Amino acid sequence: MTRDLLLSRRAFLIGCSAAASPLLTPITFAATGGENRLVVILLRGAMDGLDVLRPVGDPHFAAMRRTLLADADQSIPLDGFFALHPAAADLAPMWSAGELGFVQAVATPYRAGRSHFIAQDALENGAGGADGGMTPARDGWLNRAVGLIPGANARTAVSVGQERLMILDGDVDTDHWFPAEESVLSSQGQALLAALHAADPLFAQPFVEAQALSRQFDGQRLPREKQMYQLLGTYVAERLRAESRIASFSLGGWDTHQGQAKTMAEQLAALTTALLSIKTGLGPAWDTTLVLTMTEFGRTARENGSGGTDHGTGGMIMAAGGALRGGKVYGQWPGLGPGQLLDDRDLMPTGDLRATAAWALRSMFGIEAQTLQSTVFPGLDMGADPGLLL
């Protein structure tokens, strides 16, 4: 089950004044020094990495995905082995420019089952127990990391939404704001809202920026969903161009048990819109930005009888940004042949998803590897530097 709430444009306008986004689940920001920027996007519901990044070079893949590969002739070839889902075609120029990459066959240590609830907590908490399960900790790995970044100020992070994102919740102080419901404000109400925010030094400028963004998108003849994802990406970029250096938000809808072809096309189009809006909005600051998309687990290697896939294990990280050494698929491919699948159903994990995040934090914010392995991601062995960043 996912934890998402869709906000309207008006809610975006009201909520952005309190550092909100047009799409809820919560969106969080952390303010730090330096010019490096990190965006962590949580894809709730378990994105099928084998559909997004298709291992067409594996001789066993096509037979496992007959329905889901009906559009195979439209896939975008990447490196001779992997191909990109056609719904993400607008990201292909980023691959060519070295600004898009992937880490395949990764997972959290969670192996006790395939529960969305537990797996999402494991993803955000970042600590794996000796048995591969969860520790009792309820804080987030990004919260623990922010507390270790030189230059982080007293307003380290803010979480906006119906609930906090665990990934940025913890001992490091954070603010939490809940955006207003859909409502029609009179001119008098709008004036009162503006006056209230103008009197608050923390939110005066974000409110002005939210109004400007709202006017910018008014009148554009775009589908409602695309407009909101554009607003999301643009707003994230606005905050990262200001004093924030870390952002995290989540997008739901990736649980594709049936009718995956249609749902995946819609989801990837939305994610693509958000990513491109972040890039456009950041301008030159994109050169020092890394975006990591993470999901709680992968999906079954074989499609099911409903044109979808079920809960799996090994998944995939999509990475983007000017700071990325892209145009490459990282990780060790385990294969899809006999004896190569986990429990004869899932992509076998060959890497710890947390290691990618750890090396990103090490390279971008200077956190020591030993601290990352003991405090931010307890129990993690980071291994060798994969060289994701320039």
N, C-alpha and C positions, 0 to 999 in steps of 0.2 A: 504494500500500500504506500502511496506517495503522500507527501505533506506539502501540498501546494494550494495557493489561493490566487486567482487571477484578479488583477486590479484594473480598473478602467483608466482612461486618460485623465478624468477628473480626479480620481483617487491618486493618480501619479502626481498631478499638480499639487494636491494637498499634502500627500505623503512625502514628496521630494523635499518639501520645506523642512521635513524632519529626517532628511537623508534616506528617503525611500526610493523604490524602483517601481516601474509600471507592472512588473510581475512579482508576485509574492510567491513564494516562500521568502524568508527574510533575506535582506541583502546587507552585508556588513562591510565596513571599511576600517582600515587601520592607518594611522598617520605615523610616519617615520621620517628620518632624514635620508639623504641620498637621492639618487635619480633612478635606481632600479625599481621596477614595478612588477608585482605578482598578482595574477587573477586566478582564483581557484573556483571552477564551476562544477558543482555537484549535479550529476544527471541521475535523478531519482527514478527508480523503477527497474534499473539494470539495462543499460544500453547494450545492444547486440554488436559487439565489436567485430564479429565475423561478417556482419552485413555492411557496416560502415567501411571497414578496411578489409576487403575481400581477398583471401589467399587463393587467387585463381590459379596460381602455380602449383598448388598442392593437388596431386592426382585424385584425391578422395573427396575434394570439396564439392564439386558439381553434383555428384550423386546424392549428397546430403541435403542439398538446397534446391531441388528442382523447381519448386514454386517460387521461392524467393529470388531465384536467378533468372526469372522470366525477362528481366531487363538487362541481362548480362552484356548484351551488345552495346549498351549505353554506358557501361562502367568506364571510368577514366583510368587508363594504365598509369602506374606510378614508377615501379622499379623493375618490371619484368616478372615479378612474383605476386605483388599486391596490386589491387586496383581499388579506386575510390567509388563509393556509391554515387550514382548519377545525381541524386538530390543535393550532393555537396559539391557539384561541379564548379560553383563560383569560388570555392576555396583552392581550386587547382593552381591558379596563378601564384598563390602563396607557397605552394609546394615547389614550384619552379624557382621562386625567389629565395628558397631556403628559409621560409617563415612558417612552414607547416611540417609537422612530423608526428610520429606515432611511437608508442611503446606497447608492444603486443605481448600477450600471454602473461599478464600480471594479475595479482590478487592480493587482498589483505590476508592476514593469518587466519581469518575466520573460516573454519571447515566443519563446524559442528552441525551444520544444516544449511538451508538456503532460504532463510527468513529475511525479508526486506528490512524489518525492524532492527534485528540484531546486526545485519550486514551494514546498514546505513550508520548505525552507532559505531561499529568497528571502523568504518571508513573515516568518520569524523573524529573519533577519539584517538585513533592512531596507535594504540598500545595493544600488542598481542601477547597473550599468556603463553605459558610453556606448552599448553595443549593446543595451541592455535586458536584459542577462544578469546573472549573479551576479559579485560581486567575490570574491577569494580569502578574504576575511574569514570567520571562523567564529564570531564572537561574535554576541550578540543586541542588537537595538535597544533593548529595555527595560533590559538590563544597562547599556548606555551611558548611557541616560537617568537611571537611578537614581544613577549616579555624579555627576550634575550637579544633583540635587535638594537644595536647602538642607535641612539637618536629617537627612539620611540618616546612620545610625550604622554602626558597625563590623560589625554583624550585618545588613548590607543585605538579603540575600536567602537563602532556603533552597530547594533543589530536592529533591523527594522522589519516588522512583520508580526504575524499572529503569535509567533514563538521565536525564540532565539535559535540561531544555527549553533549546534554544539561545537562545530569546528572552531568557532571564535569565542566560545564561552569558557569561563574558567576563572582562575585567580587574578588574572590581569583585568583591571577594571574596564568594563564596557558599558555603553549606554544602550538602552533598548527603547524603540519607539514603535507604536502601532499606528499605521496609516488610517485615515478616516474612511468611512464607508462611502459608497457611491451616494452622492447627494447633489441637489441643485442649489447653489448658493445665490442669494440675491446680491445685488451690487453692494448693499450695505454690509452683508455678511462677508463678501470678499474684501471689503475695505477693513473690516474688523480683523480678519485673519492676517492681512498684510501688516496691520499695526502691531498685532501681537508678536509677529515674527521679527519685525523691524526693531522691537525693543529687546530682543534676545541676541546678543553678539554672536552666539554660536550658530544660530539658524537664519540670521538676517540675509546673508549672502546666498546660501543654498536656496532660500525661498525665491529670491530674485532670479536665480539661474533656472529654477523650475518653471517660473512663469515664462521666461524667455524660450525655454525648450517647448513648452506647451504651445506658444504662439507659432514657433517654428514649424510644428507639425500640423497645426490647424489647417484644414482645407486641402491637405494632400489626399489625393484619391488613391489610397493604398488600402489593402485589406486590413481590417481592424487588428488582427493578430500580428501582421508584419509591422504595422505602425508601432505597436507596443514593444515588440522586440527591438526595433530601432531606438525607441525611447530608452529602453533598458541599457543598450550598449552605449548610447550617447551620454546618458547620465553617469554610467560607470566611468567613462572617459573623462567627463567633466571633473569628477572627484579626484581621479588619478592625476589630472593635470594640475590640480590645486595641491593641497598638502598631503593628501592620502597617498600611500604607496602600496597598500595591500587591499584587495577587494575579494569578497567571496559571496556567491549567490548560488541558488539552486534552481534547476528547471526540471519539472516532472513530466510524466507521460511516456516513459520509456519501457513500460512493462507490456511487452508485445506477445501475449499468449495466442492471439488470433489476429488475422488481418494485418500482419506485420508490414506488408509491402506499402500499404496506404499510410499507416501510422508512421513508419520510418521516414517516408518521404516528407511528411509534414513536420516531423520533429527535426530532421536534419536541415530543412529549409529554415526553420525558426532559429536553430543554433547557428547556422551560417549567417543569418541576418544579424544576430547579436554580436558574433565575432567580428564581422566586417564593420559594424557600427562602432565597436570599440576601437578598431584600427583606425578608421577614418577620424573618429573623435579625438584620438590621442595625437594625431599628427606626428611631429618629430619624436615625441616621447614614446612612440611605438618601438623605436629602435632599442630602448632599454626595458622592454616589457616582455614578460613570459606569461602565457595563459595555459593553464593545465585543466583539462576536463577529466573528471573522475567519476566512476560509477561503482555501485556497491558490489556487484559481481557480474560475470558474463552470463551468457545464455547457452543452451544446449547446442552442440555441434550440428545435430540433425534437426530439421524443421519438424513440427508436429503435424497432426492431421487437420489442424484448423488454420493452416497458413501462417503459423507463428512459431515461436520458440519458447522454451520453458526456462526456469531458473537454472543457472549453471555455476561455473566457478571462474575459470580464467577469463579475464576481460582485457580491456584496452584503454590506454590513455591517449587522448588527442592533445597535442601541444602546438601552440602557435605563438608568434611574436617575433619582433626584430632581434631580440636577444637570443633566439633559438638557433642552434645549428641544425636547421631543418633539411627537407628534401631527403629524409632518411627514415626508415623503420628500425627502431631500436628493440633490443630484447632478443631472446633465443626462441625460434619457432619450434614447437614441440612435435608438429605433425598431427595429422588426422587419421592415420592408418590404424590397422588392428594393433592393439596393445599400447597405442599412444595416447588414448583419451583417458581422462580421469573417470573412474567408475563406468567406463565404456559409454560415456554420454557427454562429458564436458571437455572443453579445451583445457589441457593440462597447464597449470601455472608454472612458469619457469623463472619468474622474478617476483619480488615483493614490491607491490605498488608503492609502499611507503618510501622505498629507496629513491624513486624518482623525485618525490617531493623533498626528501632530505637533501639530495644533491642540489636541487634548485635553491633551497634555503642556504646551503653552504656557499654556493657560488654567488648568489645575489646579495646576501646580507651578512656574510662572513661568520655565521655561527659555526663553531668548531664541530668537527665530525663526532668527537667523543660525546659532546653535549647533546647532539642530535640523537645519538644512539642510546643515551641514558635518560634523557629528560623529555625530548620532544616525541621521539618514537621508541619508548622502552622496549628492549628486546630485539631491536632491528640490527642486522648486520648490513651496512650500506654497500659493502663490496667495493669494487673498483669504480672510479668515476666514469660514467658512460659518456661523458663529453657532450651533454645536451646543449650546453650554452657556449656561445662564442667567447 
